[in-house]
């Protein structure tokens, strides 16, 4: 997002995206950084977020971050903005689902729910702010192509991120059994 802000010509649109970036950083309060609230969420469900620093970075997450960064830095502005917008829009709904499920399963009380409650509330607005940046480009068929590409790219990489993390998580919980050394090779 920070790389993208400098590429937006209209300062009125820049301000909304810059505010989004500031919100991601808890309005400059460390206890409200999204990084901090996510770790707090993990604690509420019984996880140990301190162990995250020692965990390997899964290829799915590296791929997602690499594609998103490359898009924001090097791609057509409409591709990058649409990509970010669709991810924000999708994450609002995903956050609402995650929040509802963990509360329904009584893993977390609704009063103690952090991180996902906030994203469910603010990410649709963030998506609208991204889409406002490229709204005028929609009328130009040449620029519309890049908007469509960005929407498709964002949806694709976000979908892949979740599918691949799910697959990797299942594998780590249920690793394949070692081959039976008594069976002759086929």
Beta strands, then each sheet from edge to edge (+ up, - down):
end
